[in-house]
């Protein structure tokens, strides 16, 4: 029997659909699953680039580099359609948008969608600071860097408040994106499946993932304690269950955008980033 190696991202919003599979609440039929919890998005981006996992959750910005080797699961593309996930650019000082070109920019990886959107929508900065763990970025703000692109702003703002850090929003990726994209959904992350498994098995995994996602969304009270435990073990983050719940609810909206809208968002994102020579050309968006 084939074993599919899954690299699950230790982030509440991306993790919740996998938890029923990890916990055995939903069982695969005709294949086995082997799970590894990966602590950061950049780690995942590097793993899929080296094709060390069959299924994982890379940044949307990674797809041009892995398009020959992975399918995109159409029911698993995190797409922002409003300002709930706006990716604000935060500082601890009252900076203006024009100050960003002279600022030290904190992002959690060079291949992330957050950094790609920054390059597309803002462009300039004085120095790039990589802090892989999302919740560690806030500790670097004002020390190692002047501004950060807050991908998981619900958790970020909560953690900053707990530490007594007052964050000042300068702008947001969403506000700028909607103005240049004709209100297309803003892609962020995606679940991809190794083409070496074959399309039939990839589709079978997709169907199993969908069952697990639906189970998780109906049974959040079961899912959240496991999510908190995994985050604590992988990230060293001790998050309150209510913050995890709010994060998952935001991501549920992002992971349930209609397929035609998902495709439109991806097409817009890859067209704009190719036109500005930020990402390589995507030959075909292979959604399953």
N, C-alpha and C positions, 0 to 999 in steps of 0.2 A: 504494500500500500504506500502511496506517495505521501511524503511528509513535507508540508509547506512551512517554511521558516518565516515567522512574523516578527518584525521589529516594531514593537508598539512604543509610541512616544509617551514619555511620562509627563503628560500635560492633560489636565482634566478634560478639556473640550475635545481633544483628539483621542483620548483614551477611552471615554465612556462606551463607544460602540463595541470595543473589544472585551470589556470586562465580563459579560455573560459567557463568552467563549473561554476566557481565562479561568472562570469559576466553574465551568461545566454546566451552566444553566441552559446553554444552547450547545448542541453537539454537532460536529461535522459528520457528514455521511459520505463515505467512500474515500476519505483522505484524513490524514492526521495533521495536527497543528503543533508546532514547536514555537513557544513564545520567548522572546528576549525583550526586556524593557530597556529602552534606550533613553538616557537622561536628557539629551538636548536635540533640537532641530538640526543644528549643524552636524552633529554626530550622525544623524539619520541621513542627511544629504550626502555625507561622505560614504556611508555604507551602501546606499543605492548606486552611487557612482562606481563603486567597486563591485557591485552586484553580489553583495554578501548576504542579502536577505531577499526572500521571494515576494514578501508583502511588507509595505511600510508606508509612512506618512511624511514624505518629503515636502519641502516648500514648492509652491507652484512654479517658482522661478528655476527650479532644478530640472523641470521636464525637458527643456530643449537639449540638455546634456544626456538624458537617459531615454529619449524618445524611441530609439531603436530597440530598446531592451524591455520596456515596461508599457503595459496598458494603464490607462487612467480609469478608475471605477467611477462611472457617471453618477452613482448614488452616494459618492463620498468625496466630493470636492467642497471644501469650506469656502463659501462665497458670501461676502458682505453685501447686503442690499440696503443698508441704512447706516446710521451713525452709531449703532450699538457697539460694533467693533470698528472703530474709526481710525485705529492706529494713530493716536495723537503724538505729536512731537512735544516732549516735556522737558522743562528746565527747572532749576531751582531759583533762577533769577528772572527778572522781567526783560527777556530778550524779545526782539522783534524778528519777523520773518527774514528781513534783509541781513540780520546778524548771523544767520545760520552758515553762510559761506565762510565765516571766520571761526566757526565753533568746532570743538572736538565732539565727534558724533559716536555715540554708543549704539551698537547693534549686536545681535546674538549670533551673527555669522555672515561671512561674505557672500554666501549663496542663498541667503534667505529672501523671501518675498518682501519683507520689511525694508531691507537695504536696497533691493531692486526698485521698489516703489519710490524710495527716497531719491535714488539716482534719476528716475524717470520724472518725478514731479518737482523736485527741488534742485538736485544736481550737485551743488558744491558744498564742501566742508573743508576744514583745515587739516584735520587728522581723524583717522578711523580707529576706534577702540573696540575690540572684539571681547565681549563678555558672554560666554556660551550659555550659562544658566540664566534663564529669563529673570528670575527673582533676584539674582545677584546684580543685575544691571542697575537697580535703584541705588545700591550701595556705592557704585562707581560714579553716580551722578553728582557733579560738583567736586569730585576728587580727580578721577581719571578722565572724565569727560564732562562736557557742558550741557549736551542735550542727548536724549534717547528717543527712539521710536518704540512706543509702548504697545506691543502686540496684544498682550493679555492685560488690558488696562484695568479690568475689574479687580484682578488679583494684585496688580501693580499698585493701584491707588490705595487699596486696603492695606497692603504691606507698608507703603510709605506713611500712611496715617498712623499705623502702629508704631513706626520708628520716629514719628514726629517730623517727618520730611514733608514740606509743603511743595507740591508740584505745580508748576505754572504751565498750562497748555499754550503753545505758540501757534500751531496749526494742526491739521490732521490729514493723513493720507486720503481718507474718505472724502473730505470736503474738496480736495484738489482733484481726486480721481473722478468724481461724478461730473465735474465740469468739463473734463476732456474726453470722457468715455461715452457720452450720450446716455448717461444713467445706466450703464451696464453693471452687472454684479462685479465686485472686486475680488478676484481669486486670491486665496491665501495659502492653504495647504491642500493636499490631496492624498488619497490612498491609491497606491499603484500596485500592479501585480506583474510578476516576471513573465515575459512572453515564452520563456523556455518551458513553462508548465503546460503550454498549449491553450488555445482559446476556450475549449470546452471546460477544462478544469478551472481556468480563470473565472469563467462565468459562474461555475458551481460555487467557487469561493465567494464571489460577489453576492450570490443569493444567500449563502450562509451568513455573511457579514450583515446583510440587510435584516435577517431574522434577529441577529444579536443586537443590532442597533434599535430595532423596534422594541425588543424585550427591555433593553436598558431604559428607553424613554418612558416605558410604562411602569418600570419598577425602580425609579430613582432612589427610593429609600434603601433598596438592597445594594445598589451600585455605588452610592456615594461613600460609605465607609471603606470599601475596598479601594476606591479612587484615592481617598485621603491616605490610606496605608501605603499605596504604591508611591504617591508623591513624597511621602515622608522618607521612604526607603531610598528612592532614586534621586530625589532632589534635596533631601535634607530640609524640606519645607513642611512646617507644621501649620497647615491651613485649617481654618474652621469649616465645618461642614456647610454652613450657610453660604460662605464665599464660593466653595466648590459648586454648590447647587446653582448659584447665580451664573457662574462661568459656564456650566453645562447648558443651562437654559439658553444663554446667548448663542452657544455653538449649535444647539439643536436647530435654531432658526437658520444658521449658516449651512448646515448639512442637509437641509430639506428644501433647498431652492430647486424649482422645476428644471428638468434636464435641458430644455431649450435655452433657458436663461443662463445656466451653468456654461453651456457651450458658447453663448454670446460673450460672456465675461472672459472666458479663456481666449477666444479669438481676438477680442479687443486688446487684452493684456499682451499677447504675443506679437500682435501687429505693431503696437506702439513701442514695445521694447526692442523689436527688430529695427524699426525705422530709426531709432536713436542709437543703434549699434550697442545696446546694453546687453541683449541676449542673442544667441544664435537663432537662425530661422527655424521655425517649427514646420516640418514638411506636411505633417498630418496630425490632427488631434485625435488619437485613437481611444475613444471612449467605449467602454463595454458596460 
